[in-house]
Amino acid sequence: MFGYIVVNQSEMKFKEYDVYRSYYCGLCQSLKERYGVLGQLSLNYDMTFILMLLTGLYEPEDVVGQCRCVAHPFEKHQIRRNLFTDYVADMTVLFACYKAEDDWEDEHSLKGLAYSYLLGKKCRKKPLLYADKVRSISLAMQDFADAEKQENTDIDTMAGLFGKVMAQIVSCREDEWKDNLERLGFFLGKFIYLMDAYEDVEQDIKKGIYNPLKKRYEEPGFEEECRQILTMMMSECCKEFEQLPILQNVDILRNILYSGVWCRYEIVREKREKDSVNEVTGNDL
């Protein structure tokens, strides 16, 4: 489901991209230390954005270091970590466990079942640092799973349920910015869910898997409707972002919110249009 909240690298300075990668690699290092290789498998760019968002807002001191890893075995690369890195790592793994369980429920994926079991064992061994938050996320994920089982086709309801999960993850403190962060996370979560449904709709139809966009897909104006809904969600997300007093790495964050989030959408849309043209051309032959 993740992988949509990314940078538009072509519109970034080299120095900015290096900083972005250093937070990504710092999160990867934290996942490895806390959960091992299984934890690293849950690494994604969406949670890197949340790490940089919280870092920009609260401005904790970064610890900058160098390390080698499997992805970069021959030379050291820069990593950045701060007091939010471990929090985001824990939230990343928590959601990964829920997603693996969902894969088992939806597709009877043995890979998902094994991953959920093994990673879940590691989670249970750790002190429950965020008991209330974990409880809230668990309840929201249960509501989300129940609605999927009932095959609820109300796209706003389904996206909103996932938005509640992301709102809990993004809002990490009880302070003056809590409401803004919750709303930002809520609309960010809705965007992620809608993008995932938009990208997977054809595949889900073929596999007979639940997707709230199935009925809409065959209707005229499907592409335009999806574009309008996604634009509305990201517009609300950006509105909340601009109310936060963020200066640190703000250009990177804006690159993601105003440009990067549309990269995957454009790839999916263009491929769908190309496939549609090829299908028509093939029928004409």
N, C-alpha and C positions, 0 to 999 in steps of 0.2 A: 504493500500500500504506500510505502514511503518512496522517496526518490524524485519528488516534484519541486521541492523548495531548494533550488540550486542557483549557482551563480551563472551569469552570462559571461563566460570567460573572454569572449571576443571584445567585450566592452569594458574590460578591467585593465588597470595598469599591472605590470608584472609584479611590482612590489605589493600591491593589494592582494593579488592572487597568492603570493607567498605567505602573507599573513593569514589568509583564509585557510590555506592548506595546513598551516601550523596549528590552528585550532582543531581542524579535522584530525590531524595526526595525534594531537594531545588527547582528544577524546578516545581515539583508538587505543592509545597507551593505557588510559584509565580503564577501559573495558577489559583489556588483557590482564592488568594487575588484579582487578576485582572479580573477574569471571572467567579468565582464561581464554583460550582460542574460541570457544563457543560464544563468549561475549563479544569478541571482535566481529563475529559473523553478523551481529545485529547493527553494526556501524552504518549510519546513513547520513546523507547531507542535510536532511530536514532537521535532525536533532543538532547538527552542527550550527545551523541557523539559530536555533533556540539558545545554544550556548553563547554564541556571539551577541545575541539580543540581550541576554541577561548580563553579560560582561559589559556591554556598552551602556546599559542603564545604571548598573550599580558600581562600575569601575573598580573591581577588586584588583589587587596586584597580580599581574601575570608572572609565572615562573617560566622562563624561556630556557630550553635545553636543546640537546642534540641527541639523536638516536638512529639506530639502524633497525630495519624490520624486514619481514618476508617480502613486502612490496618494494622495498628499497634496500636490498642486501649489500650493495657495494659501496654506498656512500651514506654518510650521516645526513639527516635532514632536520630542520628545525621543528620543535614542538612547543606549544604554549598551553599551560594549565593554570587554573586558578580554583578558588573555592567552589565554583559552580560546575567544574568539570566532572567531579564524581557524582554530583546530583543528577546531571544530565545523563551520565553513564547508567546510573541506577534506573532512571525513567526509561531509557532506551531498552534495557534488558527486560524491565517489567512489561513494556508493551510488546516486546518480541515474544515473550511467553504467551501472552493473550493471542497474538496473531498466529502462533504455531498451533495453539489449541483450536483456533477458528479454522485453520487449514485442515485439521483433522476432521472437524465437524462437517465442513463443506465438501471436501474432496476425499476424505479418508486417506489423507496423505500420511504415510508411515514416517516420512522424513519429518513432517510437522509434529507428529506424536513423539518421536524420539527426541527431537530438539526441545520440545516443551518439557518433557520429563527430565532430561539431563540438565537443562538450564534452570528449570524450576528447583531442582535439588540444590544448586548453587545459591539461588536466591533465598531459599529457606534457611540456609546456614548463616546468612548475614543478619546482623541486628536490624530490627525494624525501625529505621530512622524516621520514616515518614508514615507512621501508622494511619493517621487521619486521611492523608492524601491517598495512600494506597487503598484505603477503604472506599473513598469517593470514586477513585478510578475504577475499582472493581465493580461497584454498583453501576456505574455508567456503562462499562463494558458488558455487563450482564443485560442491561436494558437494550443495548445495541445488538447483542447476540440473539435475544428473544425476538426483536423486531425482524431480524434477518430470517429466523426460522419461520416466522409468520408470513414471510415474503411481502412485507410492507412495501408498497410501490410509491408511497409519498416521498419523493426525493428530498424535500425540505426537512421532513421529520428524520429521515435516515441520516442525512448530512449533519443535522443538528445534534443527533445523539453522539456522533463521532466528534463533533465540535466540542461537546461537553468534556470529552476525554482530554482533548488537546488543551482546553482552557485550564484544566487542573494541572497539567504538566508545565505549561508556560508560566502560570502564576505560582511563584514559589515562596512568597513571603506575605505576611499580613501587614501591609503598609499602604501608603497613599497611592501606590501604583498598581495595587492588586486588581482593581476593577478594569483598568485599561488593559492590563496583561491578560486578564480572563477574556475580555471581549476580543482582543487580538488573537488569542489562541483559539477561541470559538470559531471565528471566521476563517482562520488559517486551517483549522480542522475540517470545516465544511468544504473548503477549496480542495484539500487533499482528497477527501472522500469522493467528491464529484469528479475530479480528474481521474481517479482510479477507476470509477465506474464508466466514465467516458472512454478511457483507453481500452478497457477489457470487455466492453459490451458485445462485440462480435464474437470473441472467443467464448464468453460465457453463454451466449445463445447456442453456439455449437455444442458446448459441453453440457447444456441443460443446467447450468449453475445460476443461482440467484444473482440478479443485478436489477436495481430499481429503474434502470433506463431501458430495459428490454422493450416495453410497449412503445415508448417514445421513439425508439430507434427507427422504426418503419414509417413513422409519421413525417409529413412534409415539414421542413423547417427545423429538423432535429439539430443540425450543426449550429444554426444561428441561436437557437434557444440555449444550447449548452454554453456557447460563447457568452451570451448575455448573463447567464447565471454565474458563471465563473468570474466574469468581470465585476459583477456586483459584490461577490464574496471578497475578492481581493481589494476592491475599493474600500470596503468597510475595514478590512484588515489594515490597509495603509493609513486610513484615517486615524485609527487608534495608535499606530506606530508614530505618526507625526506629532502626537500629543505628548510623547515621552521625551524627556530632556537628554537625548542621546547625542553625543559628539564623537565618542571613540568608535572608529571604524564605521561611521555612519554611511560613508559612500559605498562600502561593501554591502551593508544591509539594504540600502536603497537599490543597489544593482540587483539584488536577489528579489526584492518585493516588486519592483517596477518592470523588471526585464527578465530575470532568470526564471521566474515561475512560469513564464510563457514558452520557454524553449521546448519542453517536452510536449506541450499542447500543439505547437506548430508542427513538430515532427509527426505526431499522430494524425493531425488533420490533413497534412500534405500526403501522407501515405494512404489515408483513406480515400482521398480524392483521386490519387493516382490509380489505386486498385479499382475504383469505380469506373474510371475512364477505360482502363484495360479490359474490364469485364464487358463494357458496352462495345468496345472495338472488337473483342473476341466474338461476341454474338453476331456482329455484322459480317464477319468473314464467312 
